[in-house]
Amino acid sequence: MSFMITHQTPVTYPGPAPAQADVIVIGGGVIGVCTALFASRAGHRVVLLEKGRIAAEQSSRNWGWIRQQGRDPDELPIMVEAHGLWHELATQTNVDIGLRQTGITYLAQTDAHMQGYTDWLPAARANGVDSKILSAREVAAQFPGMQTTGIKGALVTPSDLRAEPWVAVPALAAIAAREGVQIIENCAVRMLGIAAGRVAGVITEAGRIAAPEVVLAGGAWSSLFLRNHGISIPQLSVRENVAATEPLPDIHAGAAASRKVAFRRRIDGGYTLAPPGAPELFIGPDAFRAFPKYLAQLRADPFGQRLLPFAPKGFPDAWGTARRWAADQTTPFEVTRILDPAPNRRKINRLLRDFAQMFPDLPPVRLRAAWAGMIDTMPDLVPVVDRAPSLPGLTIGTGMSGHGFGIGPAMGRVLAALATGGDVGHDLQRFRLSRFGDGSPMRPGPNV
């Protein structure tokens, strides 16, 4: 079975694009869609431009977790806002996005894990989040039928949510379209339009659109786009693998992660499985360039990533991908409309085996689908959410580091306010662009 959103998926929003707007959003993932929605709700004329299809990349390929649990303390206030927004937005869609409040559990197999969970709890309490520690006995009661040998305990957040990302993000886009956002798919932005040293709009493959404000929410493509304008950020992309099982008995309604496998119940009765650690990094020019910024992360978790020698052709950090182009040239964004990495079959097979061993009373665990996505990550595992000092009129929202789906609604509202002079409502100091060039030490978020 192929992934749910592909090149063959019909274009829902064909355009044409208007000649001008108040705000242009680049990127049709959850961050871009929510930015466009909230900018429109603030009274602005908004155009959202997507090179491929809405939500076709990581925004639909993620685990479907909407978690407050384990968040970086600086992200947590925004995530708490997002938690509330998900409830509101789910009532405004025309489809069931699978939003369910079923909780998220992290299973601990070492005393160090338990200590890490305990150390994170003050952040939860400070933000009114209902996270708590479970004993090994409580874990066994919550997960009947699970092999609990070696489980020390767990961290659980009962209020955390789950949803079906390939349904949810297109549904959010439909809300935005109904509320006046002009969405155009299959329309790559080649460059920013610059006049008198500031942003004046964008140049797309179909022509120019004038606007005084542009928000870049390009996910794994953001660094490449910015480099062509002389802005360098140490963003890399890592591959995450996901498997979807055929329907199975209901062993747990929520989401959970052990050392070997993370799983989530889906509304079709199956489970979405993923390896909770060691994403795969393809080594390319950006990886060499950004290496010094990642030293702190590597020291903290030296085996946290698997290194692969060459990115497939057309990937953002592939050796053959163009780094410079003019407005009248075909860009990498047109060459690769949808970033569709092949999954690591060995990891997929191991996930199925580990899940079956975790719940030995299950019937045969059969694979329905497998896919992979490219996560835009940063050295400190928190995003860039900031205005670009060197290009007035440009707002950057990227590097969500695998946290974007859950936090998307609130991060979109924040970016919309940042771009239009509204009330941001949160301290964004941790997410400033300048931290990569002002000598600030890289401080990776909690590995919870």
N, C-alpha and C positions, 0 to 999 in steps of 0.2 A: 504494500500500500504506500503510495506517495504521500508527501506532506499535504496538509489541508489547503494551503494557499500556494499556488505555483504560477509559473509563467502562463499556464493555460487557463488560469482563473480569469473569467471575463472582467474587463475594466468596468468598475461601478461608477467611477467619476471621470468621464472623458474630457471635461472642459467644454469650451475653450477657456483659457485664462483671461482675466480682465487686463486692461492696460495699467491699472494702478490699484493700490490698496493702502490701508494704514499700516498693516502688519503682514509680513510674509513669514510663514513657518516652513522650514526645510526639513522634511522627514515625516513619514506617515506611520511611525511607531507610536507606542502609547504616550511617550513624552510629547511628541509633536502634536498628536491628536488632542491631548488634553490642554496643551498650550493654546492651540487654536480655539478650542471650545471656550476657554475662560477669557481669552482676549476678546472674542465675539460677545460674550456675556457682559463684558465691560463697555460695550458700545462701539467697538472698532470694526472696520471692514477688514476681514481676514482672508488671506489666501493660503492654503496648505498645498505644498508641492511634494509629490512622491515620485521617485524615479521608476518604481516598479508597481507594487500593489500595497494598499494599506495593510499594515501589520504582517507583511510577508516574511520579515526577517526575525530577529530575536524576540520581538514583542509577542509573537504568536508561538514561538518555539520553546518558551520557558516552562518551568515546572507547574505554573498555575498557583503558586503560593502567594498569599497576600499577608505578609508577616510583619508584625511589630517585633517579634521575638528575635533577640540577638543583633538588633540593629546597632550601628555606630551611634553613640549617644548624641552626636550632632545631627544625625539624620532622624532620630526617633521622634522629635516633635512634628516634623513634616509628615512622617509615616502615620502618626496618630491622626493627623488631619486627613490623610488619605484614607484611612480606615473608615472614617465617617462619610467621606465623599463617595466611596464605593457603595455604601448602603443607599445613599441618595440617588446616585446615577443608575443603579440597578433598577430602580423603580421608573426610570425615564426611558428605558429601552423598549423596543418592540419584540424582544426575544428573551429567553431565559439564558443568561450568561453563566449559569452554574454557580452563582454566588451563594456560598453556604458558610455559616459560622460553625466550624467543626474543630477548630483548634490546630495547633502545631506543636509537636513534641520532638525534642532532641534527646536521644538516648545516649547515656554516658557509659563508657566501658573502661574508663580510668579515673582515678582520683583527681588527676589534673583536669579532666573534662568537668567533673563535678565542681571543682574549685572555680574554674572559669565561668560556669553558669552562675554560681553563687556571687562571684565578683560583679557580674553584669546586673544582678537584680536591683541594686540601687537606682540604675538608670531607668528601669521599668517603673519602679515606685514613684520616681520623680515626675514621670509623665502619665501617671494614672493607669498604667498597663497592668493587667491581672496575671502576670507571669508568676510561676511558683515552682519550687523544687519538689520532685516526687522521689520517694524511696524506691528501692528495688522491689519491695513488696507491692507498692502502689502501681509500679510499672506493670508488674505481672497481672494485676487486677484489671488494668486499663486495656491490656493487649492479651486477652485470652487466646491461647493457641500459638503464641509467639515463643520461640526459643529465647529464654531470658538468661541462659548461662553466661556469666561474665558481665551482666548489666549491673552497674553500680547504682543507677538512678536515672533521673531525667530532668530536663527543664521543659515546662509546658506553659503555653499561653492559650487558655480556652477561648478567648475572644477573637483569635486570629481566623482568617478567612481563606477560602479557596475559590477558584473560578476557572472557567475554560478559556484560556487566553485567545485562541483562534476564533472564538465567538465574541468574547468581551471587547476586544479592541476594535474590530469592525463595528460592533454595536455602539461604542462610544463615538466613532466617526460618523455614524448615522445620526446621532444626536446633534453633533456639531453641524452637519450638513442641514438638518432641519432648522437649526437656529441661525443659519445664514453664512456659515463658513463655506467658501468656494474651494472645494477639494479637486485637485487635478492629479490623476494617476498617470503613470507612464510618461512623466514629464520631468526630466532631470534638470536640476539647476547646475549650470556649468561654472558660474562665477558670481560673485557679488558685483553689482553695479556701484562704482565709486565716483563721486563728484565732490570736488573741493575738500578732499580728505576725509569724507564721511560716506556712510552707506546711503545709496540713492535707490536701492532696489536690487533686483537680481537679473541675470541673463540666463535664460533657460534654452533648451534645445529648440524651443518653439518661438523664442523671441524675448524681448525685455518686458519686465513688469516693474513699474516704479513704486517705491514705498520708502518712507523714512526709517522704518524699523524692520529688521530681519532677525528671526530667531533660528539658530542652527541646532537642530535636534537629530543629527544624522547618524547616531549610534556608531557602529564600527567604521563608518566612512568619515566621521567628523575630522579626525586628524589630517587625513589626506586632503580634504576640502580646505582646511585652514592653512596647511602648509603652502598651498598655491597662492595664498594671500600674505605669506610671510609670518604667520603665527604658528609657533611650534608648541605642541603639548605632548607629554610623554604617554600618550594613550596607545595601548596595544589591544589586540583582539585574541581571545582564546576560544577554543572549540569545546562546547559541552554536548554530551550525548544524552539522548532521551529515548526511552522505550515505552510503548503503550501496550498493555496486555489486553487480551480478550476478557469479557466479563468474568468475574470471579465472585465467590461468596463475600459478604461484607465482613471483613475482618477488623476494619477500623474506618470510621467515617471521615477522619481528618487526614492530616499530613504528618509524616514523621521521618526522621533520619537517624540511621545508625552509622557505624564506621564504614560499612560497605555499600549500603543502598539507602536512598531516599525515596519515599513513595507517597502518593496522593490518590485518594479515591476520586474517580471521575463520575459525572452524572450518567454516563452510559453503562456503569457497572464495572468497568475495568479499573486498572490502576496505572498511573503514570510513574515510571521508575527512572531514577537517575543516579549516577555515582556522585556522592556528596563532596568528593575532593579530587585534587589533581586534574584540573582542566588542562587542555593541550594547547601549547603555544607553538605556532609555526614561526620559525626564525626568518626574519626578513630585515630590510634596512632599518626600519623603525625600531626593531628589537635591539639592534646594536646601538642605535643612537640613544635610546632611552635607558639602556642598561644601568648607568650610574644611579638613576632615580629609583630603581627597583632593588637596590642592595639591601635596604632595610627590610623589605618584604621577604627577600630571599634568606636573609639571616634568621628572620622569625620563623619561616617555614620553608626550609631548603628543599623539601621534596613536594612542595605544594603545586608544582606544575610539571607536566611532561613536555619535553622539548622535542619538536619535530623539525626536520631540516628545511623543508621547502613548502611554502604556501601554494595551494593550487592556483593555476592561471586565473587572473582576473580578481583575486582577493586583494583587499586594500594594501596589505603589506607583502604582496608577492614581489619577487625580484624584477619581474617584467612589467609591473604596473607603472604607468606614467606618473611622475611627481610634479610635472609642470605642463600647462597647456594654456592656450589662448581661448577667447570666447567663441571663436569660429571653428574650433576643433572638437572632434568627438572626444568625450571624457571617459574616464574609468566608470563613471556612474551610468553611462549609457551602454558600455561594454558588458557590465554585470548588473542587470536590472534587479535581480534578487540574489542575495548571498545565500547559497544553498549548499553548505558543506555536507559531504557524505559522512554518515555516522561511522564510528569505529565499531565494526561488527564484533570484534573480540570483546570489547567492553559491554556491548549489548547482550551478548550471550552470557557473560559473567553476571550481569544484572539479573537476568531471568533465573539463573541458577542460585544466586545468593538470596533472592526473594523467596524462592521455593524452599530453600533450606531454613530461612527465617520463620516461615509458616509451614511446617511439614504436613499439616493436616489438609492443606489446600489440594484441590484437584490439579491436574497438570497445568502449569502456567504457560500459556501460549501467547506468542507475539502477534499483536494486531498491526503495529506500525513501529518504525524506528526512524529517528531523524537526528539532526544536529543543528546547532546554531552558533553564531559567533558573538561572544559577549565583549562589549567594549569596557575595558578595565583600566584602572589608574594605579599608580604606585602605592597610594595610601588607601585604596579601596573605597574612596568616596568621590563623587563626581565633581566636575567643573560646572558651577552655576553662577555665571558672572557676566557683566558687560565687558566687551573687549576694549581696553583703553586705547589701543592703536587704531581702532576703526569705530568711531562713534556711530551708533545706530545698530551695532551688532551685539546680540545677546547669545551666549553659548550655554547649552544644556546638554552635556555629554559625559561619558565615562561612568555610567550608572553602576558598573561593576557587578552585574547580575542582580541588582536590586530594583530595576526600573519598573517592572510590571506592577508590583504592589504599591510602590510609592508614586506611580504615574499621575493619578489625578491631582494630588497636592503639589507635586513638583511642576506639573503643567500650570497650575494656578500661580505658583511662585514665579515661574518664568514669564508668564503673561504680565504679571504685575511689574516685574523687573524691566520688561521691555517697554511698558507704557506708562511708567511713573506711578503705578498703583501701590497699595500697601502690601509689601512682601510678607510681613507678619512673622518672619523667622530670622534668626541670626545666621547669615550666610558666610561668615568669616572663614570657616573651615573649607568652604568650597570655592574660594577665590582663585582666579587664574594665576595671579602673581606668585602663589606659593611655590611654583616650580622654578622661579627665577630670582627670588629675593633672598635666597640662602636658608629658607625655612627647612628644617629637617623633615623628612618624610615619616609620618607617624601612621602606620597602617591601622585601620580600624580593628576592633576586637574580633578575633578569630573564634567566634561563638557559634 
